[in-house]
């Protein structure tokens, strides 16, 4: 299963690179490099045996590329996501208290977006909207002693659909992106991870 999921991720990454090459060659356009950092907020909760796992807030860092100088542009990217998961042990105990712990999950996301400029891109203020797909690959889980929760409890590779809006002020950028999970986040439980990301960055 893991080999199959890895193959799907590499296939998606290869396809994104191929599309990037096509757009770069055919458009002969400017490329805006946009490194950014931000915070993300997840909305998924599932029951894994005696443990309830709930993804919560985290941070992210990465880079996007805006390719094309017309109203429409191509925007691929690569981002590292680190987000918190709250684990609640609901096993009945003599004092009837649920114990909880927090862990972190790391993933790589490679968004592939098409954007539309609503205003110019080189003035004081620029506004754009975007939408596309978001392949994600889980690279690690910080395991906690006493909790049977590790990387095998998560689907290694998942897809999401995303929409977003961005605002540029001179060389500064602010982006809000909402990802709708298209696959189950957990390997043995239903529930997609819908995520809101707010990021700030620079453009060159």
Buried (B, 14 or more C-beta within 10 A) or exposed (E): EEEEBEEBBEEBBEEBEEBBEEBBEEBEBEBBEBBBEBBBBBBBBBBBEEBBBBBBEBBBBBEBBBBBBEEEBBBBBBBBBBBBBBBBBEEEEEEEEEEBBEBBBBBBBBBBBEBEBEEEBEEEEBBBBBBBBBBBBBEEBBEBEEBBBEBEBBBBBBBBEBBBBBBBEEEEBBBBBBBBBEEBBBBEBEBBBBBBBEBEBEBE
